Protein backbone atom coordinates (compact mmCIF):
# COMPACT_ATOMS: atom_id res chain seq x y z
CA UNK A 1 0.00 0.00 0.00
CA UNK A 2 1.27 3.48 -0.90
CA UNK A 3 2.34 5.74 1.96
CA UNK A 4 0.00 8.75 1.75
CA UNK A 5 -0.09 10.22 5.26
CA UNK A 6 2.48 11.83 7.52
CA UNK A 7 2.35 12.47 11.26
CA UNK A 8 4.42 15.43 12.46
CA UNK A 9 4.55 15.93 16.25
CA UNK A 10 4.84 19.65 17.05
CA UNK A 11 3.67 19.72 20.67
CA UNK A 12 7.10 20.28 22.27
CA UNK A 13 7.93 23.38 24.29
CA UNK A 14 11.24 24.12 22.55
CA UNK A 15 12.99 24.98 25.82
CA UNK A 16 16.46 24.91 24.23
CA UNK A 17 15.50 28.03 22.31
CA UNK A 18 14.13 30.09 25.18
CA UNK A 19 13.38 32.94 25.43
CA UNK A 20 12.48 33.02 21.70
CA UNK A 21 10.09 30.08 22.08
CA UNK A 22 8.23 31.67 24.99
CA UNK A 23 5.86 33.23 22.45
CA UNK A 24 6.86 31.62 19.13
CA UNK A 25 6.51 27.94 18.27
CA UNK A 26 9.96 26.37 17.84
CA UNK A 27 8.86 24.96 14.50
CA UNK A 28 8.26 28.51 13.23
CA UNK A 29 11.84 29.67 13.83
CA UNK A 30 13.29 30.45 10.40
CA UNK A 31 15.95 28.63 8.42
CA UNK A 32 16.92 31.51 6.10
CA UNK A 33 13.48 32.84 5.03
CA UNK A 34 11.22 29.87 5.74
CA UNK A 35 10.17 28.37 9.08
CA UNK A 36 11.74 25.03 9.98
CA UNK A 37 8.40 23.26 9.61
CA UNK A 38 8.16 24.41 5.98
CA UNK A 39 11.16 22.28 5.02
CA UNK A 40 9.73 19.24 6.83
CA UNK A 41 6.33 19.48 5.12
CA UNK A 42 7.96 20.25 1.78
CA UNK A 43 10.07 17.09 2.07
CA UNK A 44 6.92 15.05 2.72
CA UNK A 45 5.08 16.64 -0.21
CA UNK A 46 8.00 15.99 -2.56
CA UNK A 47 7.85 12.33 -1.50
CA UNK A 48 4.20 12.04 -2.55
CA UNK A 49 2.59 12.51 0.86
CA UNK A 50 -0.93 13.86 0.44
CA UNK A 51 -2.08 14.44 4.01
CA UNK A 52 -0.20 15.95 6.95
CA UNK A 53 -1.38 15.33 10.50
CA UNK A 54 0.09 17.76 13.03
CA UNK A 55 0.06 16.58 16.66
CA UNK A 56 -0.18 19.94 18.39
CA UNK A 57 -0.49 21.57 21.79
CA UNK A 58 -1.52 24.93 23.17
CA UNK A 59 0.26 27.86 21.53
CA UNK A 60 0.93 26.13 18.21
CA UNK A 61 -1.81 27.74 16.11
CA UNK A 62 0.77 29.65 14.04
CA UNK A 63 1.84 26.37 12.40
CA UNK A 64 -1.67 25.65 11.15
CA UNK A 65 -2.10 29.30 10.09
CA UNK A 66 1.11 29.12 8.06
CA UNK A 67 -0.23 26.31 5.88
CA UNK A 68 -3.69 27.89 5.57
CA UNK A 69 -4.68 30.56 3.05
CA UNK A 70 -4.21 34.20 3.95
CA UNK A 71 -6.75 35.96 1.74
CA UNK A 72 -5.91 39.46 3.04
CA UNK A 73 -2.21 38.94 2.27
CA UNK A 74 -3.01 37.56 -1.18
CA UNK A 75 -5.14 40.62 -1.97
CA UNK A 76 -2.43 43.00 -0.72
CA UNK A 77 0.27 41.32 -2.83
CA UNK A 78 -2.02 41.26 -5.86
CA UNK A 79 -2.64 45.02 -5.52
CA UNK A 80 1.11 45.59 -5.33
CA UNK A 81 1.67 43.47 -8.41
CA UNK A 82 4.08 41.25 -6.45
CA UNK A 83 3.44 38.09 -8.45
CA UNK A 84 6.50 36.27 -7.13
CA UNK A 85 5.55 36.45 -3.45
CA UNK A 86 1.88 35.92 -4.28
CA UNK A 87 2.71 32.62 -5.97
CA UNK A 88 4.97 31.65 -3.06
CA UNK A 89 2.29 31.99 -0.39
CA UNK A 90 -0.36 30.34 -2.56
CA UNK A 91 1.97 27.39 -3.16
CA UNK A 92 2.41 26.99 0.61
CA UNK A 93 -1.33 26.67 1.25
CA UNK A 94 -1.73 24.24 -1.66
CA UNK A 95 1.27 22.05 -0.79
CA UNK A 96 -0.68 19.33 1.06
CA UNK A 97 -3.90 18.77 2.97
CA UNK A 98 -3.39 19.57 6.66
CA UNK A 99 -5.21 18.19 9.70
CA UNK A 100 -4.35 18.43 13.38
CA UNK A 101 -5.01 16.67 16.66
CA UNK A 102 -4.15 17.82 20.19
CA UNK A 103 -1.76 16.01 22.50
CA UNK A 104 -3.32 17.26 25.72
CA UNK A 105 -0.61 15.85 28.00
CA UNK A 106 3.08 15.55 26.97
CA UNK A 107 3.70 11.83 27.43
CA UNK A 108 6.48 11.21 24.94
CA UNK A 109 6.89 10.54 21.23
CA UNK A 110 5.08 7.22 21.32
CA UNK A 111 2.04 8.88 22.86
CA UNK A 112 2.18 11.73 20.31
CA UNK A 113 2.06 9.21 17.46
CA UNK A 114 -0.81 7.38 19.17
CA UNK A 115 -2.81 10.62 19.26
CA UNK A 116 -2.98 10.48 15.44
CA UNK A 117 -4.42 6.94 15.36
CA UNK A 118 -7.94 7.87 14.26
CA UNK A 119 -6.75 10.24 11.53
CA UNK A 120 -4.20 7.75 10.17
CA UNK A 121 -6.59 4.82 10.01
CA UNK A 122 -5.57 1.38 8.81
CA UNK A 123 -2.70 2.29 6.49
CA UNK A 124 1.06 2.85 6.64
CA UNK A 125 2.28 6.33 7.45
CA UNK A 126 5.46 8.32 7.91
CA UNK A 127 6.54 10.13 11.08
CA UNK A 128 8.74 13.20 10.66
CA UNK A 129 10.37 15.08 13.53
CA UNK A 130 11.09 18.74 12.96
CA UNK A 131 14.44 18.76 14.76
CA UNK A 132 16.01 16.63 12.03
CA UNK A 133 16.46 18.31 8.67
CA UNK A 134 17.83 16.24 5.81
CA UNK A 135 19.02 17.87 2.60
CA UNK A 136 19.18 15.22 -0.10
CA UNK A 137 18.76 14.81 -3.85
CA UNK A 138 16.06 12.20 -3.16
CA UNK A 139 13.95 13.38 -0.19
CA UNK A 140 14.57 11.33 2.96
CA UNK A 141 10.88 10.47 3.19
CA UNK A 142 10.94 9.17 -0.39
CA UNK A 143 13.97 7.00 0.39
CA UNK A 144 12.14 5.43 3.33
CA UNK A 145 8.86 5.01 1.45
CA UNK A 146 10.74 3.16 -1.30
CA UNK A 147 12.32 0.88 1.33
CA UNK A 148 8.90 0.25 2.86
CA UNK A 149 7.44 -0.70 -0.52
CA UNK A 150 10.28 -3.21 -0.86
CA UNK A 151 10.04 -4.74 2.62
CA UNK A 152 6.41 -4.10 3.65
CA UNK A 153 7.80 -3.64 7.15
CA UNK A 154 8.51 -0.67 9.41
CA UNK A 155 11.54 1.30 8.24
CA UNK A 156 13.64 3.65 10.39
CA UNK A 157 15.68 6.51 8.97
CA UNK A 158 19.26 6.29 10.21
CA UNK A 159 22.67 7.93 9.91
CA UNK A 160 26.10 6.79 11.08
CA UNK A 161 27.35 8.83 14.03
CA UNK A 162 30.75 8.95 15.78
CA UNK A 163 31.12 6.18 18.38
CA UNK A 164 31.51 8.75 21.14
CA UNK A 165 28.07 10.20 20.29
CA UNK A 166 26.01 7.01 20.37
CA UNK A 167 24.76 7.82 23.88
CA UNK A 168 22.82 10.73 22.39
CA UNK A 169 20.62 8.61 20.10
CA UNK A 170 18.46 5.56 19.76
CA UNK A 171 20.84 2.98 18.28
CA UNK A 172 20.09 0.03 16.00
CA UNK A 173 21.36 -3.50 16.65
CA UNK A 174 21.87 -4.93 13.15
CA UNK A 175 20.88 -8.52 12.35
CA UNK A 176 21.78 -8.51 8.64
CA UNK A 177 22.48 -6.01 5.87
CA UNK A 178 21.79 -5.50 2.18
CA UNK A 179 23.58 -2.34 1.10
CA UNK A 180 21.96 0.58 2.93
CA UNK A 181 19.06 -1.56 4.16
CA UNK A 182 19.52 -3.39 7.47
CA UNK A 183 17.33 -5.94 9.24
CA UNK A 184 16.98 -4.81 12.84
CA UNK A 185 17.60 -7.23 15.71
CA UNK A 186 16.71 -4.63 18.32
CA UNK A 187 16.99 -1.00 19.35
CA UNK A 188 18.60 0.62 22.38
CA UNK A 189 17.61 4.10 23.51
CA UNK A 190 20.72 6.21 24.28
CA UNK A 191 23.06 3.38 25.34
CA UNK A 192 25.40 4.41 28.17
CA UNK A 193 28.04 1.89 27.09
CA UNK A 194 28.60 -1.10 24.80
CA UNK A 195 26.54 0.38 21.97
CA UNK A 196 25.49 -2.35 19.49
CA UNK A 197 26.47 -0.15 16.51
CA UNK A 198 26.89 3.47 15.51
CA UNK A 199 23.74 3.47 13.37
CA UNK A 200 21.57 6.17 14.94
CA UNK A 201 17.83 6.54 14.52
CA UNK A 202 16.89 10.06 13.41
CA UNK A 203 13.48 11.66 13.10
CA UNK A 204 12.13 9.74 10.11
CA UNK A 205 10.03 6.57 10.31
CA UNK A 206 7.65 4.69 8.01
CA UNK A 207 5.33 2.63 10.18
CA UNK A 208 2.52 0.13 9.62
CA UNK A 209 -0.81 0.69 11.40
CA UNK A 210 0.02 -2.22 13.73
CA UNK A 211 2.36 0.16 15.57
CA UNK A 212 -0.64 1.69 17.37
CA UNK A 213 -1.45 -1.55 19.19
CA UNK A 214 2.23 -1.85 20.13
CA UNK A 215 2.23 1.68 21.55
CA UNK A 216 -0.87 0.88 23.58
CA UNK A 217 0.97 -2.13 25.04
CA UNK A 218 4.11 -0.13 25.84
CA UNK A 219 4.62 0.58 29.55
CA UNK A 220 5.49 4.10 30.56
CA UNK A 221 9.15 4.66 31.24
CA UNK A 222 11.33 7.51 32.47
CA UNK A 223 9.39 10.70 33.05
CA UNK A 224 6.13 8.75 32.73
CA UNK A 225 6.62 8.84 28.95
CA UNK A 226 5.74 6.27 26.29
CA UNK A 227 8.78 5.81 24.06
CA UNK A 228 8.35 5.00 20.38
CA UNK A 229 11.56 2.95 20.48
CA UNK A 230 10.00 0.61 23.07
CA UNK A 231 6.92 0.17 20.88
CA UNK A 232 9.14 -0.57 17.88
CA UNK A 233 10.88 -3.33 19.83
CA UNK A 234 7.46 -4.86 20.55
CA UNK A 235 6.56 -4.58 16.85
CA UNK A 236 9.85 -6.18 15.85
CA UNK A 237 9.08 -9.24 17.98
CA UNK A 238 5.47 -9.61 16.80
CA UNK A 239 4.57 -12.48 14.50
CA UNK A 240 4.47 -11.46 10.85
CA UNK A 241 6.13 -8.12 11.57
CA UNK A 242 9.68 -6.79 11.63
CA UNK A 243 11.69 -3.60 11.54
CA UNK A 244 14.31 -2.41 9.07
CA UNK A 245 16.75 0.49 9.20
CA UNK A 246 17.74 2.45 6.12
CA UNK A 247 20.93 4.51 5.97
CA UNK A 248 19.72 7.74 4.47
CA UNK A 249 21.65 9.49 1.74
CA UNK A 250 22.08 13.21 2.22
CA UNK A 251 23.22 15.77 4.77
CA UNK A 252 21.56 15.95 8.17
CA UNK A 253 21.22 19.03 10.36
CA UNK A 254 20.18 18.77 14.01
CA UNK A 255 18.03 21.89 14.19
CA UNK A 256 16.94 20.96 17.71
CA UNK A 257 19.95 22.69 19.27
CA UNK A 258 21.33 26.17 18.70
CA UNK A 259 24.59 25.17 16.99
CA UNK A 260 22.83 22.74 14.65
CA UNK A 261 20.19 25.38 13.93
CA UNK A 262 22.88 27.92 13.00
CA UNK A 263 24.62 25.32 10.83
CA UNK A 264 21.35 24.61 9.03
CA UNK A 265 20.90 28.32 8.33
CA UNK A 266 24.40 28.54 6.87
CA UNK A 267 24.04 25.30 4.90
CA UNK A 268 20.72 26.21 3.32
CA UNK A 269 21.77 29.81 2.65
CA UNK A 270 24.90 28.67 0.82
CA UNK A 271 22.66 26.66 -1.52
CA UNK A 272 20.95 29.88 -2.60
CA UNK A 273 22.81 31.53 -5.46
CA UNK A 274 21.73 35.04 -4.48
CA UNK A 275 22.87 34.54 -0.87
CA UNK A 276 26.00 32.39 -1.14
CA UNK A 277 28.42 35.12 -2.23
CA UNK A 278 27.40 37.79 0.30
CA UNK A 279 27.24 35.20 3.11
CA UNK A 280 30.75 33.93 2.36
CA UNK A 281 32.03 37.51 2.52
CA UNK A 282 30.33 38.04 5.88
CA UNK A 283 31.75 34.80 7.30
CA UNK A 284 35.24 35.70 6.07
CA UNK A 285 34.97 39.11 7.73
CA UNK A 286 34.13 37.65 11.13
CA UNK A 287 36.56 34.73 10.89
CA UNK A 288 39.36 37.18 10.06
CA UNK A 289 38.89 38.79 13.49
CA UNK A 290 40.16 35.68 15.28
C-alpha positions in Angstrom: 0.0 0.0 0.0 1.3 3.5 -0.9 2.3 5.7 2.0 0.0 8.7 1.7 -0.1 10.2 5.3 2.5 11.8 7.5 2.4 12.5 11.3 4.4 15.4 12.5 4.6 15.9 16.3 4.8 19.6 17.1 3.7 19.7 20.7 7.1 20.3 22.3 7.9 23.4 24.3 11.2 24.1 22.6 13.0 25.0 25.8 16.5 24.9 24.2 15.5 28.0 22.3 14.1 30.1 25.2 13.4 32.9 25.4 12.5 33.0 21.7 10.1 30.1 22.1 8.2 31.7 25.0 5.9 33.2 22.5 6.9 31.6 19.1 6.5 27.9 18.3 10.0 26.4 17.8 8.9 25.0 14.5 8.3 28.5 13.2 11.8 29.7 13.8 13.3 30.5 10.4 15.9 28.6 8.4 16.9 31.5 6.1 13.5 32.8 5.0 11.2 29.9 5.7 10.2 28.4 9.1 11.7 25.0 10.0 8.4 23.3 9.6 8.2 24.4 6.0 11.2 22.3 5.0 9.7 19.2 6.8 6.3 19.5 5.1 8.0 20.3 1.8 10.1 17.1 2.1 6.9 15.1 2.7 5.1 16.6 -0.2 8.0 16.0 -2.6 7.8 12.3 -1.5 4.2 12.0 -2.6 2.6 12.5 0.9 -0.9 13.9 0.4 -2.1 14.4 4.0 -0.2 16.0 6.9 -1.4 15.3 10.5 0.1 17.8 13.0 0.1 16.6 16.7 -0.2 19.9 18.4 -0.5 21.6 21.8 -1.5 24.9 23.2 0.3 27.9 21.5 0.9 26.1 18.2 -1.8 27.7 16.1 0.8 29.6 14.0 1.8 26.4 12.4 -1.7 25.7 11.2 -2.1 29.3 10.1 1.1 29.1 8.1 -0.2 26.3 5.9 -3.7 27.9 5.6 -4.7 30.6 3.0 -4.2 34.2 3.9 -6.7 36.0 1.7 -5.9 39.5 3.0 -2.2 38.9 2.3 -3.0 37.6 -1.2 -5.1 40.6 -2.0 -2.4 43.0 -0.7 0.3 41.3 -2.8 -2.0 41.3 -5.9 -2.6 45.0 -5.5 1.1 45.6 -5.3 1.7 43.5 -8.4 4.1 41.3 -6.4 3.4 38.1 -8.5 6.5 36.3 -7.1 5.6 36.5 -3.4 1.9 35.9 -4.3 2.7 32.6 -6.0 5.0 31.6 -3.1 2.3 32.0 -0.4 -0.4 30.3 -2.6 2.0 27.4 -3.2 2.4 27.0 0.6 -1.3 26.7 1.2 -1.7 24.2 -1.7 1.3 22.0 -0.8 -0.7 19.3 1.1 -3.9 18.8 3.0 -3.4 19.6 6.7 -5.2 18.2 9.7 -4.3 18.4 13.4 -5.0 16.7 16.7 -4.2 17.8 20.2 -1.8 16.0 22.5 -3.3 17.3 25.7 -0.6 15.9 28.0 3.1 15.6 27.0 3.7 11.8 27.4 6.5 11.2 24.9 6.9 10.5 21.2 5.1 7.2 21.3 2.0 8.9 22.9 2.2 11.7 20.3 2.1 9.2 17.5 -0.8 7.4 19.2 -2.8 10.6 19.3 -3.0 10.5 15.4 -4.4 6.9 15.4 -7.9 7.9 14.3 -6.7 10.2 11.5 -4.2 7.8 10.2 -6.6 4.8 10.0 -5.6 1.4 8.8 -2.7 2.3 6.5 1.1 2.8 6.6 2.3 6.3 7.4 5.5 8.3 7.9 6.5 10.1 11.1 8.7 13.2 10.7 10.4 15.1 13.5 11.1 18.7 13.0 14.4 18.8 14.8 16.0 16.6 12.0 16.5 18.3 8.7 17.8 16.2 5.8 19.0 17.9 2.6 19.2 15.2 -0.1 18.8 14.8 -3.9 16.1 12.2 -3.2 14.0 13.4 -0.2 14.6 11.3 3.0 10.9 10.5 3.2 10.9 9.2 -0.4 14.0 7.0 0.4 12.1 5.4 3.3 8.9 5.0 1.4 10.7 3.2 -1.3 12.3 0.9 1.3 8.9 0.2 2.9 7.4 -0.7 -0.5 10.3 -3.2 -0.9 10.0 -4.7 2.6 6.4 -4.1 3.7 7.8 -3.6 7.1 8.5 -0.7 9.4 11.5 1.3 8.2 13.6 3.7 10.4 15.7 6.5 9.0 19.3 6.3 10.2 22.7 7.9 9.9 26.1 6.8 11.1 27.4 8.8 14.0 30.8 8.9 15.8 31.1 6.2 18.4 31.5 8.8 21.1 28.1 10.2 20.3 26.0 7.0 20.4 24.8 7.8 23.9 22.8 10.7 22.4 20.6 8.6 20.1 18.5 5.6 19.8 20.8 3.0 18.3 20.1 0.0 16.0 21.4 -3.5 16.6 21.9 -4.9 13.1 20.9 -8.5 12.3 21.8 -8.5 8.6 22.5 -6.0 5.9 21.8 -5.5 2.2 23.6 -2.3 1.1 22.0 0.6 2.9 19.1 -1.6 4.2 19.5 -3.4 7.5 17.3 -5.9 9.2 17.0 -4.8 12.8 17.6 -7.2 15.7 16.7 -4.6 18.3 17.0 -1.0 19.4 18.6 0.6 22.4 17.6 4.1 23.5 20.7 6.2 24.3 23.1 3.4 25.3 25.4 4.4 28.2 28.0 1.9 27.1 28.6 -1.1 24.8 26.5 0.4 22.0 25.5 -2.4 19.5 26.5 -0.2 16.5 26.9 3.5 15.5 23.7 3.5 13.4 21.6 6.2 14.9 17.8 6.5 14.5 16.9 10.1 13.4 13.5 11.7 13.1 12.1 9.7 10.1 10.0 6.6 10.3 7.6 4.7 8.0 5.3 2.6 10.2 2.5 0.1 9.6 -0.8 0.7 11.4 0.0 -2.2 13.7 2.4 0.2 15.6 -0.6 1.7 17.4 -1.5 -1.5 19.2 2.2 -1.8 20.1 2.2 1.7 21.6 -0.9 0.9 23.6 1.0 -2.1 25.0 4.1 -0.1 25.8 4.6 0.6 29.6 5.5 4.1 30.6 9.2 4.7 31.2 11.3 7.5 32.5 9.4 10.7 33.1 6.1 8.7 32.7 6.6 8.8 28.9 5.7 6.3 26.3 8.8 5.8 24.1 8.3 5.0 20.4 11.6 3.0 20.5 10.0 0.6 23.1 6.9 0.2 20.9 9.1 -0.6 17.9 10.9 -3.3 19.8 7.5 -4.9 20.5 6.6 -4.6 16.9 9.8 -6.2 15.9 9.1 -9.2 18.0 5.5 -9.6 16.8 4.6 -12.5 14.5 4.5 -11.5 10.8 6.1 -8.1 11.6 9.7 -6.8 11.6 11.7 -3.6 11.5 14.3 -2.4 9.1 16.7 0.5 9.2 17.7 2.4 6.1 20.9 4.5 6.0 19.7 7.7 4.5 21.6 9.5 1.7 22.1 13.2 2.2 23.2 15.8 4.8 21.6 15.9 8.2 21.2 19.0 10.4 20.2 18.8 14.0 18.0 21.9 14.2 16.9 21.0 17.7 19.9 22.7 19.3 21.3 26.2 18.7 24.6 25.2 17.0 22.8 22.7 14.6 20.2 25.4 13.9 22.9 27.9 13.0 24.6 25.3 10.8 21.3 24.6 9.0 20.9 28.3 8.3 24.4 28.5 6.9 24.0 25.3 4.9 20.7 26.2 3.3 21.8 29.8 2.7 24.9 28.7 0.8 22.7 26.7 -1.5 20.9 29.9 -2.6 22.8 31.5 -5.5 21.7 35.0 -4.5 22.9 34.5 -0.9 26.0 32.4 -1.1 28.4 35.1 -2.2 27.4 37.8 0.3 27.2 35.2 3.1 30.7 33.9 2.4 32.0 37.5 2.5 30.3 38.0 5.9 31.7 34.8 7.3 35.2 35.7 6.1 35.0 39.1 7.7 34.1 37.6 11.1 36.6 34.7 10.9 39.4 37.2 10.1 38.9 38.8 13.5 40.2 35.7 15.3 
